[in-house]
Amino acid sequence: MPEAGVERSTAPAMSFAPGGGLDSDRQEVQPDPGTWIAALGSLPLLAQPGERWLYNTGASVLGVLLARAAGEPFADVLRTRIFEPLGMHDTGFWTSQAHRLPTAYRPGADGLQVCDTPDGDWSRPPAFGDGAAGLVSTADGFLAFSRMLLRGGDPVLSAGAVTEMTRDQLTPAQKAHGGLGPGFFDRHGWGFCVSVVTAGPDAGAFGWAGGFGTSWLADPARDLTVIVMAQRMFETPESPPVHRDLQAAAQQALA
């Protein structure tokens, strides 16, 4: 949500969706999908398939493969098969309505520093449509996506696909050699591109918090979605207290 001093629009504000990966300076450093996956394929394996869990990489590969299987850019795959059926008309890898984007900030030694402006990276198409990160959306758009998962996937996914997507898929051995730092898997596991709560009063909830300042939690037991859209980048892999406090308050209100 825009902070004081940032121009506001009469249209719903847009924000960066949860995720990470090829976001930073993406226009300057991103290769095209064919170049990227060819370069990735030239690298030696870090581990045998299934031995370790790596954040982002598999989803980035999946985006390239989906585009090739469909014979169209990954952005169009998402638009025709997910966004349009769910009415998510303001969701994509960029927007032509840049005036609706807030300025994004990162913490610095002397306070907040601008890391992207409304006419910056998300005002034009990226070279790489990343399956792991990089979308912009609105709170309404994200709510439509979350509600789709909470009702079992209709009309874009099967109930079985949602069940597999939102349950912990990792083994103890994979968790012991993965994550984004100490404690990453405390009370949490990983489904298919979502974090899954595995213990505590909110076990079974799922979602993710993205480094650009947004977070999303879906709680099937309470039929609850909590979306927080800020514009301050996270300082650690864990979401800031304000995100966790808002989620806890919403869940306790429905306990």
Contacts in CASP RR format, 6 or more apart in sequence:
PFRMAT RR
TARGET T0000
AUTHOR 0000-0000-0000
METHOD contacts of the structure
MODEL  1
MPEAGVERSTAPAMSFAPGGGLDSDRQEVQPDPGTWIAALGSLPLLAQPG
ERWLYNTGASVLGVLLARAAGEPFADVLRTRIFEPLGMHDTGFWTSQAHR
LPTAYRPGADGLQVCDTPDGDWSRPPAFGDGAAGLVSTADGFLAFSRMLL
RGGDPVLSAGAVTEMTRDQLTPAQKAHGGLGPGFFDRHGWGFCVSVVTAG
PDAGAFGWAGGFGTSWLADPARDLTVIVMAQRMFETPESPPVHRDLQAAA
QQALA
1 13 0 8 1.000
1 15 0 8 1.000
1 102 0 8 1.000
1 229 0 8 1.000
1 230 0 8 1.000
1 231 0 8 1.000
2 8 0 8 1.000
2 13 0 8 1.000
2 102 0 8 1.000
2 103 0 8 1.000
2 231 0 8 1.000
3 102 0 8 1.000
3 231 0 8 1.000
6 102 0 8 1.000
6 103 0 8 1.000
7 99 0 8 1.000
7 118 0 8 1.000
9 97 0 8 1.000
9 99 0 8 1.000
9 100 0 8 1.000
11 97 0 8 1.000
11 100 0 8 1.000
12 90 0 8 1.000
12 100 0 8 1.000
12 138 0 8 1.000
12 139 0 8 1.000
12 140 0 8 1.000
13 100 0 8 1.000
13 101 0 8 1.000
13 102 0 8 1.000
13 138 0 8 1.000
13 229 0 8 1.000
14 90 0 8 1.000
14 95 0 8 1.000
14 97 0 8 1.000
14 100 0 8 1.000
14 101 0 8 1.000
14 102 0 8 1.000
14 136 0 8 1.000
14 137 0 8 1.000
14 138 0 8 1.000
15 101 0 8 1.000
15 102 0 8 1.000
15 136 0 8 1.000
15 137 0 8 1.000
15 138 0 8 1.000
15 139 0 8 1.000
15 213 0 8 1.000
15 214 0 8 1.000
15 229 0 8 1.000
15 230 0 8 1.000
15 231 0 8 1.000
16 23 0 8 1.000
16 104 0 8 1.000
16 122 0 8 1.000
16 134 0 8 1.000
16 135 0 8 1.000
16 136 0 8 1.000
16 210 0 8 1.000
16 212 0 8 1.000
16 213 0 8 1.000
16 214 0 8 1.000
16 231 0 8 1.000
17 91 0 8 1.000
17 134 0 8 1.000
17 135 0 8 1.000
17 136 0 8 1.000
17 137 0 8 1.000
17 142 0 8 1.000
17 210 0 8 1.000
17 214 0 8 1.000
18 207 0 8 1.000
18 208 0 8 1.000
18 209 0 8 1.000
18 210 0 8 1.000
18 211 0 8 1.000
18 212 0 8 1.000
18 214 0 8 1.000
18 215 0 8 1.000
18 216 0 8 1.000
19 132 0 8 1.000
19 133 0 8 1.000
19 134 0 8 1.000
19 208 0 8 1.000
19 210 0 8 1.000
19 211 0 8 1.000
19 212 0 8 1.000
20 56 0 8 1.000
20 132 0 8 1.000
20 133 0 8 1.000
20 134 0 8 1.000
20 210 0 8 1.000
20 211 0 8 1.000
20 212 0 8 1.000
21 56 0 8 1.000
21 60 0 8 1.000
21 130 0 8 1.000
21 132 0 8 1.000
21 133 0 8 1.000
21 134 0 8 1.000
22 29 0 8 1.000
22 30 0 8 1.000
22 60 0 8 1.000
22 126 0 8 1.000
22 128 0 8 1.000
22 130 0 8 1.000
22 132 0 8 1.000
22 133 0 8 1.000
22 134 0 8 1.000
23 121 0 8 1.000
23 130 0 8 1.000
23 133 0 8 1.000
23 134 0 8 1.000
23 212 0 8 1.000
25 121 0 8 1.000
26 121 0 8 1.000
26 126 0 8 1.000
26 127 0 8 1.000
26 128 0 8 1.000
26 134 0 8 1.000
27 120 0 8 1.000
27 121 0 8 1.000
27 124 0 8 1.000
27 126 0 8 1.000
27 127 0 8 1.000
30 36 0 8 1.000
30 126 0 8 1.000
30 127 0 8 1.000
30 128 0 8 1.000
31 39 0 8 1.000
31 127 0 8 1.000
31 128 0 8 1.000
32 127 0 8 1.000
32 128 0 8 1.000
33 63 0 8 1.000
33 64 0 8 1.000
33 67 0 8 1.000
33 74 0 8 1.000
33 128 0 8 1.000
33 129 0 8 1.000
34 64 0 8 1.000
36 60 0 8 1.000
36 64 0 8 1.000
36 128 0 8 1.000
37 61 0 8 1.000
37 64 0 8 1.000
40 57 0 8 1.000
40 61 0 8 1.000
46 52 0 8 1.000
46 54 0 8 1.000
47 177 0 8 1.000
50 174 0 8 1.000
51 173 0 8 1.000
51 174 0 8 1.000
51 177 0 8 1.000
52 174 0 8 1.000
52 177 0 8 1.000
52 178 0 8 1.000
53 170 0 8 1.000
53 174 0 8 1.000
53 175 0 8 1.000
53 177 0 8 1.000
53 178 0 8 1.000
53 179 0 8 1.000
53 190 0 8 1.000
54 178 0 8 1.000
55 179 0 8 1.000
55 180 0 8 1.000
56 132 0 8 1.000
56 133 0 8 1.000
57 132 0 8 1.000
58 132 0 8 1.000
59 130 0 8 1.000
59 131 0 8 1.000
59 132 0 8 1.000
59 193 0 8 1.000
60 130 0 8 1.000
60 131 0 8 1.000
60 132 0 8 1.000
62 131 0 8 1.000
63 74 0 8 1.000
63 77 0 8 1.000
63 129 0 8 1.000
63 130 0 8 1.000
63 131 0 8 1.000
64 74 0 8 1.000
66 74 0 8 1.000
66 77 0 8 1.000
67 73 0 8 1.000
67 74 0 8 1.000
67 77 0 8 1.000
70 76 0 8 1.000
70 77 0 8 1.000
73 129 0 8 1.000
74 129 0 8 1.000
74 131 0 8 1.000
75 92 0 8 1.000
75 93 0 8 1.000
75 125 0 8 1.000
75 129 0 8 1.000
78 91 0 8 1.000
78 92 0 8 1.000
79 92 0 8 1.000
81 156 0 8 1.000
82 88 0 8 1.000
82 145 0 8 1.000
82 156 0 8 1.000
83 89 0 8 1.000
83 91 0 8 1.000
83 92 0 8 1.000
85 155 0 8 1.000
85 156 0 8 1.000
86 141 0 8 1.000
86 144 0 8 1.000
86 145 0 8 1.000
86 148 0 8 1.000
86 155 0 8 1.000
86 156 0 8 1.000
87 141 0 8 1.000
87 144 0 8 1.000
88 137 0 8 1.000
88 141 0 8 1.000
88 144 0 8 1.000
88 145 0 8 1.000
90 136 0 8 1.000
90 137 0 8 1.000
90 138 0 8 1.000
90 140 0 8 1.000
90 141 0 8 1.000
91 135 0 8 1.000
91 136 0 8 1.000
91 137 0 8 1.000
91 138 0 8 1.000
91 141 0 8 1.000
91 142 0 8 1.000
91 145 0 8 1.000
92 135 0 8 1.000
92 136 0 8 1.000
92 137 0 8 1.000
93 122 0 8 1.000
93 125 0 8 1.000
93 126 0 8 1.000
93 129 0 8 1.000
93 130 0 8 1.000
93 134 0 8 1.000
93 135 0 8 1.000
93 136 0 8 1.000
94 122 0 8 1.000
94 123 0 8 1.000
94 124 0 8 1.000
94 125 0 8 1.000
94 126 0 8 1.000
94 136 0 8 1.000
95 101 0 8 1.000
95 122 0 8 1.000
95 123 0 8 1.000
95 136 0 8 1.000
96 123 0 8 1.000
98 118 0 8 1.000
98 119 0 8 1.000
98 120 0 8 1.000
98 122 0 8 1.000
98 123 0 8 1.000
99 118 0 8 1.000
100 118 0 8 1.000
101 118 0 8 1.000
101 122 0 8 1.000
101 123 0 8 1.000
101 136 0 8 1.000
102 118 0 8 1.000
102 231 0 8 1.000
103 114 0 8 1.000
103 116 0 8 1.000
103 117 0 8 1.000
103 118 0 8 1.000
103 231 0 8 1.000
104 114 0 8 1.000
104 115 0 8 1.000
104 116 0 8 1.000
104 117 0 8 1.000
104 212 0 8 1.000
104 231 0 8 1.000
104 232 0 8 1.000
104 233 0 8 1.000
105 112 0 8 1.000
105 113 0 8 1.000
105 114 0 8 1.000
105 115 0 8 1.000
105 231 0 8 1.000
105 232 0 8 1.000
105 233 0 8 1.000
106 112 0 8 1.000
106 113 0 8 1.000
106 115 0 8 1.000
106 232 0 8 1.000
106 233 0 8 1.000
107 113 0 8 1.000
107 232 0 8 1.000
107 233 0 8 1.000
107 235 0 8 1.000
112 232 0 8 1.000
115 233 0 8 1.000
116 122 0 8 1.000
122 134 0 8 1.000
122 136 0 8 1.000
126 134 0 8 1.000
132 193 0 8 1.000
139 227 0 8 1.000
139 229 0 8 1.000
142 216 0 8 1.000
142 227 0 8 1.000
142 229 0 8 1.000
143 225 0 8 1.000
143 227 0 8 1.000
146 216 0 8 1.000
146 218 0 8 1.000
146 225 0 8 1.000
146 227 0 8 1.000
147 225 0 8 1.000
148 154 0 8 1.000
148 155 0 8 1.000
148 156 0 8 1.000
148 157 0 8 1.000
149 157 0 8 1.000
149 162 0 8 1.000
149 165 0 8 1.000
149 166 0 8 1.000
149 206 0 8 1.000
149 218 0 8 1.000
150 218 0 8 1.000
150 220 0 8 1.000
150 223 0 8 1.000
150 225 0 8 1.000
152 159 0 8 1.000
152 162 0 8 1.000
153 159 0 8 1.000
153 161 0 8 1.000
153 162 0 8 1.000
157 165 0 8 1.000
164 191 0 8 1.000
164 192 0 8 1.000
165 191 0 8 1.000
165 192 0 8 1.000
165 193 0 8 1.000
165 194 0 8 1.000
166 191 0 8 1.000
166 194 0 8 1.000
166 196 0 8 1.000
166 204 0 8 1.000
166 206 0 8 1.000
166 218 0 8 1.000
166 220 0 8 1.000
167 191 0 8 1.000
167 196 0 8 1.000
168 189 0 8 1.000
168 190 0 8 1.000
168 191 0 8 1.000
168 196 0 8 1.000
168 198 0 8 1.000
169 189 0 8 1.000
169 190 0 8 1.000
169 191 0 8 1.000
169 192 0 8 1.000
170 185 0 8 1.000
170 189 0 8 1.000
170 190 0 8 1.000
170 191 0 8 1.000
175 185 0 8 1.000
175 189 0 8 1.000
178 184 0 8 1.000
178 185 0 8 1.000
179 185 0 8 1.000
180 237 0 8 1.000
181 237 0 8 1.000
184 237 0 8 1.000
187 197 0 8 1.000
187 198 0 8 1.000
187 199 0 8 1.000
187 200 0 8 1.000
188 195 0 8 1.000
188 196 0 8 1.000
188 197 0 8 1.000
188 198 0 8 1.000
189 195 0 8 1.000
189 196 0 8 1.000
189 197 0 8 1.000
189 198 0 8 1.000
190 196 0 8 1.000
191 206 0 8 1.000
193 208 0 8 1.000
194 206 0 8 1.000
194 207 0 8 1.000
194 208 0 8 1.000
195 206 0 8 1.000
195 207 0 8 1.000
195 208 0 8 1.000
196 204 0 8 1.000
196 205 0 8 1.000
196 206 0 8 1.000
196 207 0 8 1.000
197 203 0 8 1.000
197 204 0 8 1.000
197 205 0 8 1.000
197 206 0 8 1.000
198 204 0 8 1.000
201 251 0 8 1.000
201 255 0 8 1.000
202 219 0 8 1.000
202 221 0 8 1.000
202 251 0 8 1.000
204 219 0 8 1.000
204 220 0 8 1.000
204 221 0 8 1.000
205 217 0 8 1.000
205 218 0 8 1.000
205 219 0 8 1.000
205 220 0 8 1.000
205 221 0 8 1.000
205 251 0 8 1.000
206 217 0 8 1.000
206 218 0 8 1.000
207 216 0 8 1.000
207 217 0 8 1.000
207 218 0 8 1.000
208 215 0 8 1.000
208 216 0 8 1.000
209 215 0 8 1.000
209 216 0 8 1.000
209 234 0 8 1.000
209 238 0 8 1.000
209 239 0 8 1.000
209 243 0 8 1.000
210 234 0 8 1.000
210 239 0 8 1.000
211 233 0 8 1.000
211 234 0 8 1.000
212 231 0 8 1.000
212 233 0 8 1.000
212 234 0 8 1.000
213 228 0 8 1.000
213 229 0 8 1.000
213 230 0 8 1.000
213 231 0 8 1.000
213 232 0 8 1.000
213 233 0 8 1.000
213 234 0 8 1.000
213 239 0 8 1.000
214 227 0 8 1.000
214 228 0 8 1.000
214 229 0 8 1.000
214 230 0 8 1.000
215 226 0 8 1.000
215 227 0 8 1.000
215 228 0 8 1.000
215 239 0 8 1.000
215 243 0 8 1.000
215 247 0 8 1.000
216 225 0 8 1.000
216 226 0 8 1.000
216 227 0 8 1.000
216 228 0 8 1.000
217 224 0 8 1.000
217 225 0 8 1.000
217 226 0 8 1.000
217 247 0 8 1.000
218 224 0 8 1.000
218 225 0 8 1.000
219 225 0 8 1.000
219 226 0 8 1.000
219 251 0 8 1.000
222 251 0 8 1.000
222 254 0 8 1.000
222 255 0 8 1.000
224 250 0 8 1.000
224 251 0 8 1.000
224 254 0 8 1.000
226 246 0 8 1.000
226 247 0 8 1.000
226 250 0 8 1.000
226 251 0 8 1.000
228 242 0 8 1.000
228 243 0 8 1.000
228 246 0 8 1.000
228 247 0 8 1.000
230 242 0 8 1.000
230 243 0 8 1.000
232 240 0 8 1.000
234 240 0 8 1.000
END
